[in-house]
Amino acid sequence: MDSQRPTSVDEEVAALSRGADRDSLFMQAELALPGGGGPVTVRVRNLSPGGMLAEGKVAVAQGAAVEVDLRNLGPVAGRVIWVGEGKFGIAFDRAIDPQAVRRQVVSQSDLPPHLRRTGLETGPLYRRR
């Protein structure tokens, strides 16, 4: 029995995105549309290696090329694959690591004084048990 295979690149990307594990989250990213002026802030509702669900007050067209600036990764190129009321799906041109986007970067100045390094310590900041 033959399974039905996607016939176009769009269908193939959509099939891959639907089959991938998605991370539900609530964060912001900057969306740039070619020739659309400056970047627009959108909310990222879920994220997978192949794409994301975004929400925002921005007019995007299905098939439009976009670039999303994701935390810890930088700009990621992709295409809008579907558009709904205030929400839209983006398929990335390359796979990303969703866990890298979720990671929070902490600098020494963000830590409370009792957890900051003095420069005399060696080894990791926190020990794992």
N, C-alpha and C positions, 0 to 999 in steps of 0.2 A: 504494500500500500504506500503510495507516494504522498508525502506531505506537501502542502502548497507552499512554495517559496516566494518571498517578496520579489516583485518584478522591477521595481525602481529603487534608486538609491534612497529616496525619501522613505519608502516603505521598509527598506532594510534597516535604516537608522531607527525608525520608530519601533520596529520589532526588537531590536537590540536594547533600546531604552526601556521598553516595557518589561523586558525579561530581566533587567539588571536590578540588583538590590538598591533601594533608594534610602537615603538618610533623610528623615523628616527633621527640619530645623527651622529656626526663625532668625535670619540674619539679613544684612543689607549688602548689596553689591552695586557697583557702578556699571551701567549699561551704555555702550556707545553705539550709535547707528551711523554708518558711513554717510557723510554729508548731512547729518542731522544736528549739527551744532555740538554743544558740550554734552558731557555724560549726564545720564539721568539715574537717580537712585531708585532701585527696585528692591523688593523683598524676595528673598529666596525661600521658598516653601519646602522644596525637597530637592535633593541633589544625588546624582548617581554618577558613575564614571563616564557615562555617555551623554548626560544632559541634565537639565534642571527645569523646575517649574518656578516661574517668576510671577510676581504680582506688582502692579504699579500703574500710575496714571500716565501712561505713555502709549502713543498710537504706533503699533508695529503691524506689519503685514506678513502673512504667511509666506515663507520663502526668503524673507529679508536676511541679509548677512548682518551679524551683530558681533560685538566684542564685549565680553563680561569681565570686569576686573574683580577676581575672587581673592579674598584674604589668603595670604601665605603662598598664593600661586601666581598672582599677577594676571595680565590679560589673557583670556582664552577666547579664541574665535569660534563661531558657530553660526547656525541658521535657525530661524523661527520655524518650527514645524507644525504648530497649531496655535490658534488664537481663540480665546473665549472672552467672557465679559470680565475685563480687568485682569485676566490671567493669560499667560502664554507659555508654551513649551519651547525650550531651546535644545537642539542637538549639537553637541560640541564636535569640532573638526578632529579633535584628538581626545583620547581618554585621559581623565584626570584622576587624582586620588582624593576622594571626598573627605577622608579622615584628615588629610593635610589642611583642608580648608577649615575644618572644625577645630583644629588645634589652636589653643590660645597661646600667644607669645607673651611671655612675662619677662620684663626687664628687672634688673636689680632695684631700680628706683620705684617700681610698682610694689615691691615687697615691704611688709612692715619692718621697722628697724631691727627687731630681734631675729629676723630671718636673713638679713643682708650679710653678704660676705665681707670680711675685713681685709681680705687679700692674703691672710696667713693660712687659710684652710687649703686643703687639697682634696680632690675627689668630688663626687656629686653633691649638689645642694641638699638633696633629700636622699635618705637611704631607703631602699626597698627591703621589706622583710621577707 
